[in-house]
Each structure stands twice: as structure tokens, then as C-alpha cells.
Amino acid sequence: SGTEPGLQTRYFLLKTSQGNDHNNRIIIYTNMKRISILLTITALLCGMTLTATPRIERAEPLSWWTDMQCPLTLMLYGEDLQDAQVSVQRLKNGRPVKDVCEGLVVTGQHNAESPNYLFVNMDVREAGTYRITLSKNKKRATYDYVIASRRAGSRERSSFSSADVVYLIMSDRFVDGDPTNNTVPTMREAADKSNIHGRWGGDIQGIINSFDHIAALGATTIWATPLLCDDEATFSYHGYACSDYYHIDPRYGSNELYRQMVEKAHEKGLKFIMDMVPNHCGTAHWWNNDLPYSDWYNQWDEYTTTNNVFSANYDIHASAYDKEHNNNGWFDRMMADMNLNNPDLLQYFKQWAIWWIEYANLDGLRVDTYPYIEPAPAAEWLTAIRAEYPNLNIVGECWTRPASAVAYWQDGAHNYNGFNSNLPAVMDFPLNEAIRQALADDGKSWGGGLMKVYDALAMDYLYPNTDNLLIFAGNHDMDRIADVLKDNDLRRVKLTMTILATMRGIPQLFAGDEYGMRSADMSKGHSTLRMPLPIEDTLSSAQKEMFDYQSRLFQFRKSEPILHTGKLMHFATRDNTYAYFRYTDEGAVFVYLNASEEPRTIPTAHYAEILGKYNPVGTDVINGNAVIDLGREDIVVAPLSAIVVKLGKK
């Protein structure tokens, strides 16, 4: 299974001819479970004949549906499956029907390099349960497979958008809703809350138990870090080293509980995004000791890490060497780099994404480490998903800057080389950096303070779709916003959240920031920022007030169409303030941020070109039903505070 402690993957290459084509190589693994391969080769070399019994251990995807755009290619895994003859019978009342099967038809098959895999192309015509039979050497292996009817409206499903607020959960560190699954004997790492880098027991039930809290904040969409099996011996809690693409980690729950979680979220008016990682898998993955092909992973003579040079993909001066090391280098020693140029792997990943969307009725995807993946097959992967679900939103982690570098990866970008990623949404790291820098200093330098936010937004002309940018103050991979702001002042956290609640794009919150949480011990790395939510009974008055402030803003955003699709007009100043309007023909939302340590008077006369189009008397969003008259020129905003005013038609 590849899960034994200390097990290492090793292989020798017996070249049957010159060249590097994987079809000309035989892999011999030292795993004792695969010693039969060596015996088989020895027998062939000696002129002997061995007759093995084929055995099917896995079939992936786990099931399929009628009326899908994506063709079905089953990856069968077991013992001695190569060259087996494949037949299919329909089952009725658990028994095979002897008539010719027309509901699930084999249209082709091919071997892998390993003799223990077989890829079978299937034409799906009717729902039902089918028995797949592999025949070889007068012996048989069978596997029962389910084709279900696709749910009504599945293809047309809606998704998350700028009308939503995304709430990011670090799954293991969120809420422990079921302590009985914290340690599972079949999984290598046990729960240990004394280990800051260990598993702490957050789970699917904990997420379900928190739906009311998330909805009360004003969030509408949940993004949970990966919940699939991650069976590394240590540091497995983050979930980004997958060991089984088709099963939820039992320390979180089960596939069925995951599906129920999404269903219950929908009942609460919440959407759910799945975090997917096609760039790499964990070295504890079940296939690690018996890869289908030698190029299933991007392999090197010695361990080679990625160079993190995303720009090599679009740099006109870039070397092939730099491109290869960015796209093919390993993310980490325990994270094997997947080679999506292998057509069977690419098809596997297409089906994997589609299977989870359909099985769990998902509302969107987040793609981890997107610019590390081979660009052309990654674009093809996304094309297949979007062909199946034309309205589905997918956001990619493109952690780079400046804006031109991020814009390259968004669908529809006018790239000089003609490349189109087909990735609808990207994470706005340039704006994130600007906000964090702006509120980390006193703003007295030229171009400092909130001018950094102004300048970042001035680059919006580069993006194909600014409404489909994920905007955020922090996430599970960076210091918490309260850690980095000047003096760790919670008033600055409020300013940050005011920007997120009223800016173009899709706001994303990181669990705990609704309370202004800080990292437990920044000297020990990111594990200490990924801490559980505080228990409600232990909240301080400052934490409660922070939650109430954000709740007012994000509940307002949820119900205000102007903030979903309205245009943006902003005004530059050099006094560490920032003013902007979000506006449509129906009304406007005016935002004024004072990040200085002194009171500031709003220069309302500066805004005549847009303010004159609306009734200047509006509602103070932060302070409830208070009224603010922007026609006056004596409105004073306190230090480190903001006002948000809803304006109607003139």
C-alpha cells in the first residue's frame, strides 16, 4: 500500500532499446509485494511460462454517470492485468444478464508499463450496475461497477462569484466535532495536540457544527483545505500530500459524510468549494511503489525541487532549463511532482475533478500551486471540467506579483504567446501585499500607506475580469493579518476588513480573522497560525466587537448588488487616507478609510464628478441607521477608522 513507515520507492530501469521513451523501459520495484514482477521477467528470460490469476483491487473513478461530456476511462489496478480480455455484463437482482450488454460498452483498452494496471475505455449509455470481467490464462477476475443517472440540473449548476464571501478553513485545525476519529489505526499519524506540527482533530463534523457561525458572519461559501487521505508519517495535517484521490481521510470522516456536509451546507444557504492539488501527490500515495508508468511522476536522477520561477512560462528570455525546473521540480520531498503530459494521468485527473463535483454536488474548485503545473495539459484539464459544468467557477493559487504576472493566468488574458489557461479566477496576491504593507507602516513616506492600495488597483486594466479575483487579507500559508499590521492594532484589522467587504472581486476570510486572531508563536512557522477557533464562552469583549463589526459589513455586502458588480472609482491622497465609490445607475457605496493616527476631514468637494449623480444623504452602514450627509464639508473621521455610506439615486 505504500504506507509502511520508512518505505522508500526504488526502481531499476532495464532498457530494451536505446532512448528514453517510457515504452522501452521495464520498472522493477523492490517492494516485496511486487516481487512477482521480477519472477515473471526471470521466467521469461529462462524460457519458462508462468500463469498468474488476475485480481482487481481498484477501479477508478469509483463510479460514473450517464449524460456526461467527459468520456470514461477506467483505471483498473490489481495483479497481472495487462493484456487481459475485458467483457461487461449488466446485473439484475445481483445476477448477470446473459444478453448482449448495451448499457456499458468497452470501446478500447491499453496496458501501462506496470503489468498490474489496465486502462479501459467505456461508452456509457444506461444507468445500472455492471460486472466487469477480466479474462487471462483461462482465469477470471470480476469487479462490479455502478453507472448512475446524472442529477437534474447538474450541468447548469451555479457557482460562487463576486456576490459571495468565501470562508477558508484549515480543516484539521478548525473544530473537532467528533473526537472518536482523531486517531485511526489504519493511518500512520495519530492526533497529538502537544505537537504544534501534528494533527489536532478538526474534522467534517466540526465544519458542519460551525455552519451557523459562518452564516452569521455573512460568509456564503466555504473553502476547506484538502480533506482527502494524506497518510504521511508526520506533518500530514495540512492535507496537501494526497495518498488517495478518491477517499476522504478517515480522520475527517467518510465520503458519505463529506457529501452530507455539502448537502447540509446548501440547506443553510452556504456553498462549498473543494481544494484540489493536481500538481503533486504524497509519496505515501497507494500507487507510489507500483507506478503505472515511469513518467507518471516527473523523475530526476536525484531529488530536485522546483525553482519557483513562474515567470519562465511567459518570459521571452527564459531558458528551457528554468521552465523545466519550475514545472517538473518537486514541491517537497514528500510531494511527488505529477506529470500531466502523460495522457493517462491527465485523463485520470479530468475524471477525478468531475467525479467529486458530481458525487458531492460541489459549487466550485480551488486549485493549489497552479503555475507549477505543466501549462498546456493544465489548461486542457480545466477545459474538460468547464465543458461538463459551464458555469462552475474555479480559482487558482497563482502566488506571484506584479499584477501582470497574475493576470497571465486568468482565462481570457491577452497573452503575447497566445496561451490561455482557461482558469476563470485567480487569487489577487498583488492587492493582498499592498493591503498588508499599507497598514503595516505609518503611511508618511511618498507612495506609502494606503497609496499602495490605490496603486495596486490602478493595475486592474491588466485583468480580463476583475470581478473574478479572489481578494483576501491572509490565508493558511501566510502570517495572520493581525500579526503583521502596525502595532498589531485591531483597528487596522477593521480597516482591512472594510476594504475586503466593499472592494471589487470575491472576498475571502481566513477562519479566526473574524476575531482578530494572532498566531500562537510565529517563530515556529505556519503551524502556529493554523489554530482552532476560540470557544465562544472564552471570547473577550474585543473579539466579540471585532466579529460584530465584520458581520455588519459582510452581511451588508451579501445583500448589496452594487458591491457585487458595481464599477470602482477611487481618489488619491497623500495623507494616508483612501476614498472610493462602488457604483451603478441605481446607487453607490462610498468608502472612506483613515489609516492615519490623526482625525481627517473628508474632502467631499473632490468627489463632485461622481457624488453629484447621487443623493448625498445616505445610510451609515457601520453604525446602523445613522444618516450621513456627504453634501457637507465638515465630516471628520476618527484615526484608524472608516465610514461606509449607501447612497441612492438623486
PyMOL commands that set and color helices and strands:
alter all, ss='L'
color gray80, all
select helices_A, chain A and resi 22-24+32-45+171-173+179-181+204-209+211-217+255-267+310-313+320-328+343-360+370-372+375-388+403-407+429-438+451-457+460-462+466-468+481-484+486-488+490-502+513-515+522-524+526-528+536-538+541-559+562-565+604-611
alter helices_A, ss='H'
color red, helices_A
select strands_A, chain A and resi 11-15+25-29+55-60+64-65+72-79+85-92+95-96+104-111+117-124+128-136+139-148+166-169+221-224+228-229+244-248+271-276+280-282+335-337+364-367+393-396+425-427+469-472+506-510+567-571+577-584+587-594+600-601+617-620+627-629+636-637+641-647
alter strands_A, ss='S'
color yellow, strands_A
deselect
rebuild
show_as cartoon
